[in-house]
Each structure stands twice: as C-alpha cells, then as structure tokens.
C-alpha cells in the first residue's frame, strides 16, 4: 500500500475507472435536523450520529475500505449555542473513554485531525491522545476523526512551518501526513458543498451527495454510494 506522501495527485494514469474505493471521507451532516424532526433535543441527534459512525465503520471493514474519515466538529461549529457546544464536548469525551477499548479490540486505529488547542477542553485533548496511543498498532482500518477541523486552517497551519518545494514536502506538514487522499467524499442531508473539508486531500476526490440525514445513512445507502463511485471514470485532469 502506498504511503500518504504518494497520494493520488502525484501518481497513476490520467484516467481510470472508479473501481473499489479504499479511502472514503464523509461529511456527516444532518444530526440537528434529525433530532428536530423527532421533537428531540439536538444532542440526541448527535448521539444518534455517533452511533451511525460506529455502525458505518464496521460496514467499511466489510466493504474493503482501509481508511474512513468523518467530519465530527468543525472550526466553525464554535459559533453554535454554548449549550450545544458544551454537550458535544461532553459527548465526545465520554464516547472516546467508553468506545476506545472496544474499537481497539476490533483492530481499529484511531487518529484525530484538527487543532488541539483551546477552546477544546484540555481533558478532551488528553483523551484523544490516549485513544491514538492505545490503538496505534492496529491495521484493520483507520478511523480519522476531523475534530476542531477546517480545511483552510489545516493549510494555514501547514504553511507556517513549510520550507520545502513540492507537494510531498507540504503534505508532511498536514495534520495526518500518512492519510491517503480520499477516493470518495460523501455528504449526507441533501446539501451539495464540501464545507471547508479536506481541501488539500480532496483535490481529486469524487463527490457523492445523499439526501438522508446522517443518522439515517444506512449500510444500503453506503453501498449505493460506493457503487456510484465504481461506475465513474476518474480523469485527474486528462481527457
């Protein structure tokens, strides 16, 4: 398997069939609307969304995916209500504590990408580092969690320390240099934009937009998204 530094933009033919998607990223959108439709507090939607992440991660293993990246909390999400943000921070900390041993037993490697600094609570930053340490040797599948993440922020942060001259040199300064460029980026909830997600890595990713709200994104919807990818021709600037 090629390293992250040997990403799609630097190798391969100018056109190829979609085939099997090995590296998939998802914009997990619609948790709040899912809760509102059911008359539930918004945090219930986020809990349901977290359950969906775990379920689809297991499906990803069955479907031959080697890396799954999910958009958990963006740099822009701090603009939400203080109560919602506080509930999200508590939920993330609790779920990392509870679910890391289970994911470790299943061979999942966990990686968090994003800014690890205030206003992220210090105890949450520590738990993310702990989860990465516990699971670092696992090879069955890698789960990248984009937390306090923005694509522009990642590029700006990388540029602060970049002194090289090539794409590969720059990649080494990203949050997770080993991450492969996603073959496919899926967005749920009917919105059709990438919302500052993986701007560097997603340069040649195929995009699939689904109408389901994220907690309703089923295995069947996942498989349909992968089938749509497989049917495409990827040109990478060629004809």
C-alpha positions as CSV (number, residue, x, y, z in Angstrom):
1,X,0.0,0.0,0.0
2,X,1.4,3.4,-1.0
3,X,2.2,5.9,1.8
4,X,0.2,9.1,2.2
5,X,3.0,11.0,0.7
6,X,2.5,9.1,-2.5
7,X,-1.1,10.4,-3.0
8,X,-3.3,10.3,-6.0
9,X,-2.3,13.7,-7.2
10,X,1.3,12.6,-7.7
11,X,0.9,9.2,-9.3
12,X,-1.0,7.0,-11.7
13,X,-2.7,7.3,-15.1
14,X,-4.6,10.4,-16.2
15,X,-7.8,8.4,-16.4
16,X,-9.1,5.3,-14.6
17,X,-12.3,3.5,-13.7
18,X,-13.6,4.3,-10.2
19,X,-13.3,0.7,-9.0
20,X,-13.1,-0.1,-5.4
21,X,-12.9,2.9,-3.0
22,X,-10.4,2.2,-0.4
23,X,-10.2,5.7,1.2
24,X,-13.5,7.3,2.0
25,X,-14.4,10.5,3.8
26,X,-17.9,11.5,4.9
27,X,-19.4,14.9,5.8
28,X,-21.8,13.6,8.5
29,X,-24.4,16.3,8.1
30,X,-28.0,16.4,9.5
31,X,-27.9,15.4,13.1
32,X,-29.7,18.5,14.3
33,X,-32.4,18.3,11.7
34,X,-32.9,14.6,12.5
35,X,-33.5,15.5,16.2
36,X,-35.8,18.4,15.3
37,X,-38.0,16.2,13.1
38,X,-38.5,13.9,16.1
39,X,-39.0,16.6,18.7
40,X,-35.8,15.7,20.5
41,X,-33.0,17.9,21.9
42,X,-30.2,18.5,19.4
43,X,-27.7,16.4,21.5
44,X,-29.9,13.4,20.8
45,X,-29.2,13.9,17.2
46,X,-25.5,14.0,17.8
47,X,-25.7,10.8,19.9
48,X,-27.6,9.1,17.0
49,X,-25.0,10.4,14.6
50,X,-22.2,9.0,16.7
51,X,-24.0,5.6,16.7
52,X,-24.2,5.8,12.9
53,X,-20.4,6.5,12.7
54,X,-19.7,3.3,14.6
55,X,-22.1,1.2,12.6
56,X,-20.8,2.5,9.2
57,X,-17.2,2.0,10.4
58,X,-18.0,-1.7,10.8
59,X,-19.6,-1.7,7.4
60,X,-16.5,-0.1,6.0
61,X,-14.4,-3.0,7.1
62,X,-16.8,-5.4,5.4
63,X,-16.7,-3.3,2.2
64,X,-12.9,-3.3,1.9
65,X,-12.4,0.3,3.0
66,X,-9.0,0.9,4.6
67,X,-9.4,4.5,5.8
68,X,-12.7,6.2,6.9
69,X,-12.6,9.9,7.7
70,X,-15.6,11.6,9.4
71,X,-16.3,15.3,10.0
72,X,-17.0,15.4,13.7
73,X,-16.7,19.1,14.7
74,X,-15.5,22.0,12.5
75,X,-13.7,25.2,13.4
76,X,-16.9,27.0,12.5
77,X,-19.0,24.9,14.9
78,X,-17.9,27.0,17.9
79,X,-20.5,29.5,16.7
80,X,-23.3,27.2,17.8
81,X,-25.1,27.8,21.1
82,X,-22.9,27.4,24.2
83,X,-25.3,24.7,25.5
84,X,-24.9,22.6,22.3
85,X,-21.1,23.0,22.2
86,X,-20.8,22.0,25.9
87,X,-23.0,19.0,25.3
88,X,-20.9,18.0,22.3
89,X,-17.6,18.3,24.2
90,X,-19.0,16.1,27.0
91,X,-20.3,13.5,24.5
92,X,-17.0,13.3,22.6
93,X,-15.0,12.9,25.9
94,X,-17.4,10.2,27.1
95,X,-17.6,8.3,23.9
96,X,-13.8,8.3,23.5
97,X,-13.4,6.9,27.0
98,X,-16.1,4.2,26.6
99,X,-15.5,3.1,23.0
100,X,-11.8,3.2,22.5
101,X,-11.2,-0.3,24.2
102,X,-14.0,-1.7,22.0
103,X,-12.6,-0.2,18.8
104,X,-9.1,-1.3,19.8
105,X,-10.3,-4.9,20.2
106,X,-11.8,-4.7,16.7
107,X,-8.5,-3.6,15.2
108,X,-9.4,0.0,14.6
109,X,-6.6,2.6,14.5
110,X,-7.9,6.0,15.6
111,X,-6.5,9.3,14.5
112,X,-7.8,12.8,15.2
113,X,-7.1,15.7,12.9
114,X,-7.6,19.3,13.7
115,X,-6.3,22.0,16.1
116,X,-5.6,20.6,19.5
117,X,-5.8,23.8,21.5
118,X,-8.2,26.0,23.4
119,X,-11.1,26.3,23.4
120,X,-11.0,22.5,23.1
121,X,-11.1,21.3,26.8
122,X,-7.7,20.0,27.9
123,X,-9.1,16.7,29.2
124,X,-10.6,16.0,25.8
125,X,-7.3,16.7,24.1
126,X,-5.7,14.2,26.5
127,X,-8.3,11.6,25.8
128,X,-7.8,12.0,22.0
129,X,-4.0,11.4,22.5
130,X,-4.8,8.4,24.7
131,X,-7.1,6.8,22.1
132,X,-4.4,7.3,19.5
133,X,-1.8,5.7,21.7
134,X,-3.9,2.7,22.6
135,X,-4.8,1.9,19.0
136,X,-1.6,3.0,17.2
137,X,-0.5,-0.5,16.2
138,X,-3.9,-1.6,14.7
139,X,-4.1,-2.2,11.0
140,X,-7.6,-3.5,10.2
141,X,-9.0,0.0,9.4
142,X,-8.0,3.6,10.3
143,X,-10.7,6.0,11.5
144,X,-9.7,9.6,11.1
145,X,-11.9,11.9,13.1
146,X,-11.9,15.6,12.0
147,X,-12.4,17.5,15.2
148,X,-11.9,21.2,15.6
149,X,-11.0,20.9,12.0
150,X,-11.1,23.2,9.0
151,X,-9.5,22.7,5.6
152,X,-8.3,26.2,5.4
153,X,-7.0,26.1,9.0
154,X,-5.0,22.9,8.1
155,X,-3.4,24.6,5.1
156,X,-2.6,27.7,7.1
157,X,-1.1,25.7,9.9
158,X,1.0,23.6,7.5
159,X,2.2,26.8,5.7
160,X,3.5,28.2,9.0
161,X,6.2,25.5,9.1
162,X,6.6,24.7,5.4
163,X,10.1,25.3,3.9
164,X,10.1,22.8,1.1
165,X,9.2,23.0,-2.6
166,X,7.0,20.0,-3.6
167,X,3.5,18.7,-2.9
168,X,5.1,15.8,-0.9
169,X,7.1,18.2,1.2
170,X,3.9,20.2,2.0
171,X,1.9,17.0,2.8
172,X,4.4,16.3,5.6
173,X,3.2,19.3,7.5
174,X,-0.5,18.4,7.4
175,X,-2.3,17.1,10.5
176,X,-2.0,13.4,9.4
177,X,0.6,13.2,6.6
178,X,0.0,9.4,6.4
179,X,-3.6,9.9,5.4
180,X,-4.4,9.0,1.8
181,X,-6.3,11.3,-0.5
182,X,-9.9,10.2,-0.3
183,X,-11.1,8.3,-3.4
184,X,-14.6,9.4,-2.4
185,X,-16.2,12.1,-0.3
186,X,-19.9,11.5,0.7
187,X,-22.1,14.2,2.1
188,X,-25.5,13.5,3.7
189,X,-28.6,15.6,4.3
190,X,-29.1,16.9,0.7
191,X,-26.6,19.7,0.9
192,X,-24.2,19.9,-2.0
193,X,-20.9,21.6,-0.9
194,X,-17.8,20.4,0.8
195,X,-17.9,23.0,3.7
196,X,-14.1,23.5,4.2
197,X,-13.5,19.8,4.4
198,X,-10.2,18.2,3.3
199,X,-9.4,20.9,0.9
200,X,-5.9,19.7,0.2
201,X,-6.6,15.9,0.3
202,X,-9.9,16.1,-1.6
203,X,-8.4,17.8,-4.7
204,X,-9.3,14.9,-7.0
205,X,-11.9,13.1,-4.8
206,X,-15.2,12.0,-6.4
207,X,-18.2,13.5,-4.7
208,X,-21.5,11.8,-3.9
209,X,-24.4,13.7,-2.3
210,X,-27.1,11.8,-0.4
211,X,-30.5,13.1,0.8
212,X,-30.5,11.0,4.0
213,X,-29.8,12.9,7.3
214,X,-26.7,11.4,8.8
215,X,-28.3,9.2,11.5
216,X,-30.5,7.6,8.7
217,X,-27.5,6.9,6.4
218,X,-27.7,3.1,6.3
219,X,-25.4,0.4,5.0
220,X,-27.6,0.2,1.9
221,X,-27.0,3.9,1.3
222,X,-23.3,3.4,1.9
223,X,-23.2,0.6,-0.6
224,X,-25.1,2.7,-3.2
225,X,-22.6,5.5,-2.8
226,X,-19.7,3.1,-3.4
227,X,-21.4,1.7,-6.4
228,X,-21.9,5.2,-7.8
229,X,-18.2,5.8,-7.3
230,X,-17.3,2.5,-9.0
231,X,-19.2,3.4,-12.1
232,X,-17.4,6.7,-12.7
233,X,-14.4,7.5,-14.9
234,X,-11.7,9.4,-13.0
235,X,-9.7,11.7,-15.2
236,X,-7.3,13.6,-13.0
237,X,-7.0,16.4,-15.5
238,X,-6.8,14.1,-18.5
239,X,-9.3,13.7,-21.3
